[in-house]
Amino acid sequence: MVILRKPVARLSETTLARFVNRACRAAKLRGKVNVMVTSSQELRSLNRRFRGKDKPTDVLSFPPMSEFADGLAGDVAISSDIARKNARTLGHPPAEEIKILALHGVLHLAGFDHESDSGEMAREENRLRRQLGLPTGLIERNGKMSARRR
């Protein structure tokens, strides 16, 4: 299920649902993934509640609790506000940025964790974004931005 609480130009719930299904198949993730595109304020609230970080973020992934896991791979929440800003900065449409963030969330649900692996998630994100026709992946570009700040 896809819920667009904050509309994104040239992106419908149906289009995003189709993309998420493709991303799940490509990542070999079984089960349904729910996606909510909403405000930075709501992402900040979720980030504070579930991760203890009182700040907005671009994407959050929530694996299902074991008692609800039957057929559910998890949930992904995306900030349309941050996606719009990043899209403008990077020179691509906001709808494309939402897909980049959705792919990132799907990979987390598939068990990848860029904060603790040795580049596995970055390599998989890079491979899948090319396969799915997306520009630079989230991990790849964040690495380049961090290198520039040093």
Number of C-alpha atoms within 10 A of each C-alpha: 13 20 17 17 12 13 14 20 10 10 16 15 17 12 13 21 18 13 16 23 17 14 23 22 12 17 18 12 17 15 15 17 26 18 24 21 25 20 20 20 14 16 25 19 17 19 18 14 11 10 11 11 13 13 13 19 21 19 24 24 20 17 18 16 11 8 6 11 13 11 11 16 22 23 20 24 25 26 25 27 21 21 27 20 13 17 17 13 9 14 10 13 17 23 20 20 26 25 22 21 22 28 28 28 25 30 25 19 24 18 10 19 16 14 8 9 10 10 14 13 21 21 15 16 24 18 14 19 21 13 11 15 9 15 15 16 22 18 17 13 13 12 11 10 11 9 9 8 6 5
